[in-house]
Amino acid sequence: MKTLATVLGLLLLAVPYANAESKEAKVEKLIKQLDSSDAKDRAKAAEEIGKMAEIKVSLGKPAVPKLIALLEDKDTSVRAAASGAVCRCDDKDAVAPIIKMLKDEKEDRVKVQAIQGLGIMGGAAKDALPTIREIGQKAREDKNNRLAMTCRNAAEEIMGRPVGKKN
């Protein structure tokens, strides 16, 4: 009976390690999927990597170079998913390419994803504040409330203020 209890105890201890390895293996498959010729597959892979990085940042780190490259993808969905995912990987090296992408981006959907992601990064994205403020100002002038609010909230998160509070 003690032997059975010992074996079961060891198996229970091993489960988290096996699960961690399977998550890393899943990320490796998703990184390969980022090279797919199908835009939907690339976007879905980027979204999944972002979700995994939100749980554990180190899971997303190996994907950062490919996610940065996807910021220039011709497909809107891919750019949006890649910008959100790369920010969840919490890699400061992603800030400059996202700023560059935001300056050239025409699609509001992509801008919203990227700016929300920069907000999630917090103070690490402080170099993006001038660009976010510029986009927010233009959005207010154009009466684009969603984009303007996204810019405002992200700027507050980057500056370390609780969103919606005035100081």
SULCOR-V309170 format. One record per residue. RES is the residue in one letter. SS is DSSP state (a for helix, b for strand, c for the rest). PHI is phi in degrees with one decimal (none if undefined). Layout:
BEGIN
RES_SS_PHI / RES_SS_PHI
END
This chain:
BEGIN
M_c_none / K_a_-63.4 / T_a_-63.6 / L_a_-62.6 / A_a_-63.8 / T_a_-64.9 / V_a_-62.7 / L_a_-63.4 / G_a_-61.5 / L_a_-65.0 / L_a_-64.0 / L_a_-63.9 / L_a_-70.7 / A_a_-79.5 / V_a_-56.7 / P_a_-60.9 / Y_a_-70.1 / A_a_-64.3 / N_a_-64.7 / A_a_-62.3 / E_a_-64.4 / S_a_-67.1 / K_a_-66.4 / E_a_-64.2 / A_a_-64.9 / K_a_-63.2 / V_a_-62.5 / E_a_-58.9 / K_a_-64.5 / L_a_-65.4 / I_a_-62.0 / K_a_-64.4 / Q_a_-68.0 / L_c_-63.9 / D_c_-92.4 / S_c_-58.3 / S_c_-78.2 / D_c_-92.2 / A_a_-59.8 / K_a_-61.8 / D_a_-66.2 / R_a_-63.2 / A_a_-64.3 / K_a_-64.0 / A_a_-62.6 / A_a_-62.3 / E_a_-60.5 / E_a_-64.9 / I_a_-62.0 / G_a_-60.5 / K_a_-62.7 / M_a_-67.9 / A_a_-67.9 / E_a_-66.3 / I_a_-79.8 / K_c_-145.9 / V_a_-53.1 / S_a_-61.6 / L_a_-67.3 / G_a_-86.2 / K_a_-51.9 / P_c_-63.0 / A_c_-88.5 / V_a_-53.5 / P_a_-58.4 / K_a_-71.3 / L_a_-64.5 / I_a_-61.8 / A_a_-61.5 / L_a_-72.1 / L_a_-64.1 / E_a_-104.6 / D_c_-60.8 / K_c_-74.7 / D_c_-90.8 / T_a_-59.1 / S_a_-61.8 / V_a_-67.5 / R_a_-60.9 / A_a_-63.3 / A_a_-65.2 / A_a_-66.1 / S_a_-67.5 / G_a_-65.6 / A_a_-67.9 / V_a_-65.4 / C_a_-68.9 / R_a_-70.8 / C_c_-79.6 / D_c_53.0 / D_c_-111.8 / K_c_-59.5 / D_a_-65.6 / A_a_-83.4 / V_a_-63.6 / A_a_-60.7 / P_a_-64.3 / I_a_-70.5 / I_a_-58.9 / K_a_-59.0 / M_a_-62.1 / L_a_-60.7 / K_a_-65.8 / D_a_-99.5 / E_c_-69.6 / K_c_-99.8 / E_c_-84.9 / D_a_-61.1 / R_a_-56.9 / V_a_-69.6 / K_a_-59.4 / V_a_-60.6 / Q_a_-59.2 / A_a_-65.0 / I_a_-69.2 / Q_a_-60.6 / G_a_-62.4 / L_a_-62.4 / G_a_-62.0 / I_a_-61.6 / M_a_-67.1 / G_a_68.6 / G_a_-57.7 / A_a_-64.2 / A_a_-102.5 / K_a_-60.7 / D_a_-66.0 / A_a_-85.8 / L_a_-55.2 / P_a_-59.2 / T_a_-67.9 / I_a_-62.1 / R_a_-64.7 / E_a_-63.0 / I_a_-65.0 / G_a_-62.6 / Q_a_-62.0 / K_a_-63.6 / A_a_-63.2 / R_a_-64.2 / E_a_-62.6 / D_c_-85.8 / K_c_60.0 / N_c_-94.4 / N_a_-62.5 / R_a_-61.4 / L_a_-66.4 / A_a_-61.2 / M_a_-66.7 / T_a_-61.7 / C_a_-63.2 / R_a_-61.4 / N_a_-63.5 / A_a_-64.1 / A_a_-61.3 / E_a_-63.8 / E_a_-64.3 / I_a_-65.1 / M_c_-80.5 / G_c_83.1 / R_c_-94.9 / P_c_-64.0 / V_c_-62.9 / G_c_91.2 / K_c_-95.5 / K_c_-106.0 / N_c_-113.5
END
